[in-house]
Amino acid sequence: MYGDEATVRKILTESGDTWAVVGLSTNRGRAAFGVAEVLQRYGKRIVPVHPKAETVHGEQGYASLADIPFDVDVVDVFVNSDLAGPVVDEAIAKGAAAVWFQLGVIDEAAYERARAAGLDMVMDRCPAIEIPRLRD
């Protein structure tokens, strides 16, 4: 398990409320769309990160983490596992406190890099499943 209960709780309740959602677009059929909506419902500010830089759920999108002109607390990753490692490197460079890899997104080397850089990290879990369990 990559992300014990204490880490899940810390990210969801203590790591900050600005979540960059990498892979979030206006496509309602994608999991990122619904998860971002749940995060907003629980008071998180979502920041869409997608090459199209679309506005989603009323929030301005950006093409990359580096393009976001303000601090980001958590980077929530909805890209294929083979693309997730570079996102961790961008999250470290951005100064994020934590990275969250969604269900099915697994990169053990990226997990180790994030932890070595001092970031909290959860992998292969979904905050939309975890946050109601902690908050309700």
Secondary structure, 3 states (H helix, E strand, C coil): CECCHHHHHHHHHCCCCEEEEECCCCCCCCHHHHHHHHHHHCCCEEEEECCCCCCECCECCECCHHHCCCCCCEEEECCCHHHHHHHHHHHHHHCCCEEEECCCCCCHHHHHHHHHCCCEEEECCCHHHHHHHHHC
